[in-house]
């Protein structure tokens, strides 16, 4: 079984190293996909990701893990990919919004935010664009942080959150299961409890 990890905004593939190391020790083949949001549009990145899924699918069964924006990119890549490609066995979303991000919506007109996050940042703040992605036709496990602090936490509604994304923003009726953990947003890919949830689901 193969595992592809897609990192979040402002991170690199290295952010998934602790998770992927644990998965490799358990016998899984791991891959990463890198992207640069300040240089490329959401559609461009998702298109490249779709090509990567096609390549991985040729080598056998696989699952997907997306942290934050990475999960949004994976959902879009699955939506727009050729019907001929092999579908993943499961998609894991780590603190990934499936509704419009309140932080992105509130920062959308900030010139620095727009400079560093590009079209992907605007995408996360658009209810119309986020809603157009829809639901993947594969089982989806959402691992949601319910404890955290960040520099933008004050912009979040007064409800459970991980410091960047609220629990409500990660929720949808089409999710197969939801696992809340007391982990901050940025630490989700490196927390051993997250790795264990993924391994537990893969062993079922």
C-alpha positions as CSV (number, residue, x, y, z in Angstrom):
1,X,0.0,0.0,0.0
2,X,1.2,3.5,-0.9
3,X,0.6,6.7,1.0
4,X,0.7,10.2,-0.6
5,X,1.1,13.2,1.8
6,X,0.2,16.7,0.7
7,X,1.2,19.6,3.0
8,X,-0.6,22.7,4.0
9,X,-0.2,26.3,3.1
10,X,3.1,27.8,4.0
11,X,4.6,24.4,4.8
12,X,6.8,22.0,2.8
13,X,6.7,18.2,2.3
14,X,9.1,18.0,5.3
15,X,6.2,18.8,7.6
16,X,4.9,15.3,7.0
17,X,8.2,13.6,7.8
18,X,7.3,12.3,11.3
19,X,4.0,10.9,10.0
20,X,5.6,9.3,7.0
21,X,8.4,7.8,9.0
22,X,5.9,6.0,11.3
23,X,4.0,4.8,8.2
24,X,7.2,3.5,6.6
25,X,8.1,1.6,9.8
26,X,4.6,0.0,9.5
27,X,5.4,-1.2,6.0
28,X,3.8,1.4,3.8
29,X,5.5,3.1,0.8
30,X,5.3,6.9,1.2
31,X,5.3,9.8,-1.3
32,X,5.0,13.5,-1.0
33,X,3.7,16.3,-3.2
34,X,5.1,19.8,-2.9
35,X,3.4,23.1,-4.0
36,X,4.1,26.8,-3.8
37,X,0.9,28.8,-3.4
38,X,2.5,32.3,-4.0
39,X,3.5,31.2,-7.4
40,X,0.8,29.0,-8.8
41,X,-3.0,29.1,-8.9
42,X,-5.2,26.6,-7.1
43,X,-6.3,25.0,-10.4
44,X,-2.7,24.7,-11.6
45,X,-1.6,23.0,-8.4
46,X,-4.6,20.6,-8.3
47,X,-4.0,19.8,-12.0
48,X,-0.4,18.7,-11.2
49,X,-1.6,16.8,-8.3
50,X,-4.1,14.9,-10.4
51,X,-1.2,13.8,-12.7
52,X,0.6,12.6,-9.6
53,X,-2.3,10.5,-8.5
54,X,-2.5,8.9,-11.9
55,X,1.2,8.0,-11.7
56,X,0.9,6.5,-8.2
57,X,-2.3,4.6,-9.1
58,X,-0.3,2.8,-11.8
59,X,1.9,1.3,-9.1
60,X,-1.0,-0.2,-7.1
61,X,-3.4,0.7,-4.3
62,X,-2.9,3.9,-2.3
63,X,-4.4,6.2,0.3
64,X,-4.1,10.0,0.5
65,X,-3.3,12.3,3.5
66,X,-3.9,16.0,3.2
67,X,-3.0,18.6,5.9
68,X,-5.1,21.8,5.8
69,X,-5.0,23.2,2.2
70,X,-3.4,19.9,1.1
71,X,-6.8,18.2,1.8
72,X,-8.6,20.8,-0.3
73,X,-6.2,20.2,-3.1
74,X,-6.7,16.5,-2.9
75,X,-10.4,16.8,-3.0
76,X,-10.2,19.0,-6.1
77,X,-7.7,16.7,-7.8
78,X,-10.0,13.7,-7.2
79,X,-13.0,15.7,-8.5
80,X,-11.3,16.7,-11.8
81,X,-9.1,13.6,-12.4
82,X,-9.8,11.3,-15.3
83,X,-12.4,8.6,-14.5
84,X,-9.8,6.0,-15.7
85,X,-7.4,6.5,-12.9
86,X,-7.3,4.2,-9.9
87,X,-9.3,5.7,-7.0
88,X,-7.6,5.8,-3.6
89,X,-8.7,3.4,-0.9
90,X,-9.2,6.3,1.6
91,X,-8.7,10.0,2.1
92,X,-7.4,11.4,5.4
93,X,-8.0,15.1,6.1
94,X,-5.9,16.6,8.8
95,X,-7.5,19.9,10.0
96,X,-8.6,20.5,6.4
97,X,-11.5,22.9,5.9
98,X,-14.4,21.6,3.8
99,X,-16.4,24.8,4.4
100,X,-15.2,28.4,3.8
101,X,-12.3,29.3,6.1
102,X,-13.3,32.2,8.4
103,X,-9.6,33.3,8.8
104,X,-9.2,33.3,5.0
105,X,-12.4,35.2,4.5
106,X,-11.4,37.9,7.1
107,X,-7.9,38.3,5.7
108,X,-8.9,38.2,2.1
109,X,-8.4,41.9,1.4
110,X,-5.1,42.1,3.4
111,X,-2.3,42.8,0.8
112,X,0.3,40.7,2.7
113,X,-2.1,37.8,2.9
114,X,-2.9,38.0,-0.8
115,X,0.8,38.3,-1.6
116,X,1.9,35.2,0.3
117,X,-1.2,33.0,-0.2
118,X,-2.1,33.9,-3.8
119,X,-5.1,32.3,-5.4
120,X,-5.2,29.5,-2.9
121,X,-5.7,32.0,-0.1
122,X,-8.6,33.5,-2.0
123,X,-10.0,30.1,-2.7
124,X,-10.2,29.2,1.0
125,X,-12.1,32.4,1.7
126,X,-14.7,31.9,-1.0
127,X,-17.9,30.0,-0.1
128,X,-18.7,29.6,-3.7
129,X,-15.4,28.1,-4.8
130,X,-15.1,25.9,-1.7
131,X,-18.7,24.6,-2.2
132,X,-18.0,23.7,-5.8
133,X,-15.5,21.1,-4.9
134,X,-18.1,18.8,-3.4
135,X,-17.6,15.4,-1.8
136,X,-15.1,12.7,-2.9
137,X,-16.4,9.3,-3.9
138,X,-14.1,7.5,-1.5
139,X,-14.2,6.9,2.3
140,X,-13.0,10.1,4.1
141,X,-11.7,10.3,7.7
142,X,-11.3,13.8,9.1
143,X,-8.9,14.2,12.0
144,X,-9.7,17.4,13.7
145,X,-7.7,19.4,16.2
146,X,-9.7,20.8,19.1
147,X,-6.9,22.5,21.0
148,X,-4.6,25.2,19.8
149,X,-3.4,28.8,19.7
150,X,-2.0,30.9,16.9
151,X,-1.5,34.5,15.9
152,X,-4.8,34.5,14.0
153,X,-6.8,32.6,16.6
154,X,-8.5,35.9,17.6
155,X,-10.1,36.0,14.1
156,X,-11.9,32.7,14.7
157,X,-15.5,32.4,15.9
158,X,-16.0,31.5,19.5
159,X,-16.3,27.7,19.0
160,X,-13.9,24.7,19.2
161,X,-10.9,25.2,16.9
162,X,-7.2,24.1,16.4
163,X,-5.8,27.7,16.2
164,X,-6.5,28.0,12.4
165,X,-9.6,26.1,11.5
166,X,-12.8,25.6,13.5
167,X,-14.4,22.2,14.0
168,X,-17.4,23.4,12.1
169,X,-15.3,24.3,9.1
170,X,-14.0,20.8,8.9
171,X,-17.4,19.1,9.1
172,X,-19.7,17.7,6.3
173,X,-22.4,15.0,6.2
174,X,-20.4,13.0,3.7
175,X,-17.5,12.3,6.0
176,X,-17.1,8.6,6.8
177,X,-15.8,9.4,10.3
178,X,-14.5,12.3,12.4
179,X,-11.8,11.9,15.0
180,X,-11.2,14.9,17.3
181,X,-7.8,15.2,19.0
182,X,-6.4,17.8,21.4
183,X,-3.7,18.9,18.8
184,X,-2.9,22.3,17.4
185,X,-3.3,22.8,13.6
186,X,0.4,23.1,12.7
187,X,1.2,19.9,14.8
188,X,-1.3,17.6,13.2
189,X,1.1,15.9,10.8
190,X,3.7,15.3,13.5
191,X,1.6,14.1,16.3
192,X,1.9,10.4,17.1
193,X,-1.9,10.2,17.9
194,X,-2.7,11.3,14.4
195,X,-0.4,8.6,12.9
196,X,-2.1,6.0,15.1
197,X,-5.5,6.9,13.9
198,X,-4.4,6.6,10.3
199,X,-2.7,3.2,11.0
200,X,-5.8,2.0,12.8
201,X,-8.0,2.8,9.8
202,X,-5.6,1.2,7.3
203,X,-5.6,-2.0,9.3
204,X,-9.4,-2.4,9.2
